[in-house]
């Protein structure tokens, strides 16, 4: 266990050293949600204000603070996008530098290598989320309640869920070989269906069913309930129970899928010619 923890620490140091060597790329990772969908969504929402209030949002989500609603969503969505693309880029970097097989022939377990990349992605995404959260309050006038601290357990369970998704993403990248389009589409649907840009209440019935199967839906809903005083989709106890079950299920399924995929590639001899 100690050796694996040291390996995770080494991966974190390596990845952050690479980030520090490309500071503009790091800044872009933080600002990307701002100019990609936050500002357009704020401008579109402002066009439908009634006497300065977002009446539709208040009716469907329980708050008329459109800036707060969107920036809390962006902070949570950065974790989702980060885990999809962070793990994908980590594996593709090993592929592009022809070091994948050498790295995976070391005594360190394959799960540790994926876990290290996932933790780096979550750390960077957390920094981006905090920056966006602060910008929402300082620049765009979002109003947050200190009760958001009550959502910290939900955030921790969400992070565990995303670790499970990291294993699934790693398995997909190994199998598909050219996964960019698939990862891009899946990550977008995963995040948007969770209610980042709009309340879950406005979704069609079949998409609501998909939304309630995603951990980000519950994590984001609990964070908004604390920060903005919105009404939770389900009783809080039920949401925590669902989030806990989903987190445990994703870690178990994700790890099993990744190990099975990696073993099949080794048996076929295709890992070395990735």
N, C-alpha and C positions, 0 to 999 in steps of 0.2 A: 504493500500500500504506500509506504514512504517513497519508494522509487517512482511509482506512478504519479504521486503528487509532485515530485521534483520534475518529472517530465512535463506535467501540465504547466508548472511554473516556467520551465524553459520555453515552451511554446508561446506562452503569454509574453515573455520578454522578447522573443524573436519577432512576434507580430507587432508589438508596440514599437520596436526599433524600426521596423519597416515603415510604420505609419509616421514616425517622427521624421523620417527621411523624405516624406512626401506631404508636407504640411498643407499645401493647397488642396490636395485630394481629401485630407481629413476635414478641412473646412467645408468642402463641397458635400461630404457625407452628412454634415450637420445641417447645412442650409438647403439641401435638396428638397425635403418635404415642404419647406417654406415657399419656395418659388414654383414648385411643381404643382401643388394642389391647395396649400393653405391660403395664399393670397388670392388665387382665382375663386376659391370657395367663399372667402370673406366678401369679396366684391359682389359675387352673385347673390349671397345672402343679404347684403346691404340693399340690393335693388328691390327686395321684397319686404323691407321693414315697414311697419305701420306705426306712425307716430314714434319712430325710434325704437320700436319693440319688434322682436321676431315672434309674431303671434303664432305662426304655424309650428315653430320649434317648441314654443311654450306649451302648446296643446299636445304635441306628440312625445316630447321628452321631459317636460316639467321644468324647463328653464328657458329664459329668453336671452341668455348670455351666449350668443352665437360664437364669439371669439373663444370663450372658455370651453364650450362644447368641442370646437374644432381643435384647439391646441391640446387639450387632454387626449383627444383621439390621435393627434399626430405624435404625441409623446409615446403613447402605447404602440402605435403602428411602427415606429422606428425599431422597436424590438422585433416585430415580425419580419419586416424587410431585412433587418440586420442578420437574423438567423438564417434566412433563406440564402441571401447573397454572400454572407460572410463564409459559410461553410462551402458554398459552391466555388468561390474564388480561392479559398485555401487549397482545395483539392486540385483545381485547374492550375494553380500556380506550381504545384508539385509536378503536374503533368507537363506544363510548358518548359520547366527547367529539367525535365527528365530525372527527377529525384523521387518519384512516387514509390517505385519498387524498393529503392534503397532505404527510404524512411520506414517503409512497412516491414522491412526485414530486420529491423532493430528489435531488441528484446521487449521494447515498450508495446503494450497491447494496442490493437487497432482502435478500440473504444477510447483510449486515452488520447490518441492523436485527434480524433474527431471532437472529443470533449474540450481539448485545449483550444481548438479553433472556434468552437461554439462559445466558450467563455470569453474569448477575445471579442467576438462579434457582439455579445450581450453587453460587455463593458463599454465598447465604443457606442453602441446604440443607446445605452443608458445615459452617457454623457450628452449625446445628441438630444435625447428626450428631455433632460433637465434644462438644456439651453433653450429648446423650443418652449418648454413650460414657462420659463422665466420671461422669454420674449413676449409670450402671450399676455402676461400680466403687466410688464413694464411698457411695452410699445403699443399693444393693441387693446389694452383696457380690459382684459379678462379678469374676473373676480373669483378667487379660489377661497374655499373655506379651510381652516386648519384641520377640519375633520377628515381631510384626505388621508391623514396619517392612519386612520382606521382601515384604509384599503391596502396597507403595506403587506399583510398576510396574503391577500389576493394577488398582489404583484409577485410575491415569492413563489406562490403556486404556479403563476403564469410562467415564470422563468423555468421552473422544473418542466412544465409542458413543452416549452420551446427547446429544451435539451432533447426531449424525445423526438421532436420534429427535426432537429439537427441530424439525428441518426437516419431518419427517413430520407432527408435531402441527400446525405452522403451516399446512401444506397442508390438513389435515383441517378446521381451524377456518375457513379461507377457503371451503371447499366446503360445509360443513354449515351454517354460519351460526348454528345453535343447538346447539353441540357439548357442552354441559355433561354430559348423561347419557352420551353416547358416551365422552367423555374420562374421566369418573368410573369407568365400568365398565372401560374398557381399562386405565387406570392401576392399578386395583385388581388385575385379573387379571395384569397384567405384573409387579407387585411380589410378589404372593402366590405365584404360580407359581414364582418364583425361589427359594423356600425361606426366606422371611423368618421365618415363624412355626413352621415344621416342617422336618424333614429331607426332602430330595428323595427319599430311599429309600422313603418311605411313599406316594408318589404312584402312581396307576395308570399303566400302561405308556404310554398315549397322552398323558398329561400330562407324563410324564418326557421324551418326545420333544419336546414344546413347550418344556419347561424348558431343555433342552440347546441350544435355538436362541436363548436370551435371554442378553445379555451380563451382566446382573446375577447370573445363576446362577453364572457362573465367577468374577466379581469378588468376590461374597460368599463363595463357597466358599474362595477363596484367602485372603481376609482372616480367615475363621474358622480355617483351617488354621494361620495364623501366630499369631493371638491366643489360640486355645484348644487348639491341638494336635490338631484333628480330622483324620480321614483324608480327603484330597481325593477327589472323585468320580472323577477321572481322574488319571493322572500329571501332575505340575505342568507339565512341558514341553508336554504336549498341551493343557492348559487355557490356557496363555499363547498357544499357537498359535491355538486356537479363538477366544480373545478378540480377538486381533489381526486375524484374518480378519473376524470379525463387526463390529469397529469400522470397518475400512476399507469394508466392504460397506454398513453403515448410513449412513456419511457420504456415500458416492457415491449411493446410492439415495435417501436423504433429500433431498439437495440437488437432484438431478434432478427428483424429484417436486414439490418446492416450486416450483422455477423454472417447470416445465411448468404447474402449477396457476395460478401468478400470471400467466403469459403468457396463458393461456386466458381468465382473467377480464378482463385488459386488452383482449384482442381482442373479447370479447363486450360490453365496456363496462359490466360489472356491478361492477367494483371500486369505482367512484365511487358507486354506489348500494347499497353493502354495508349 
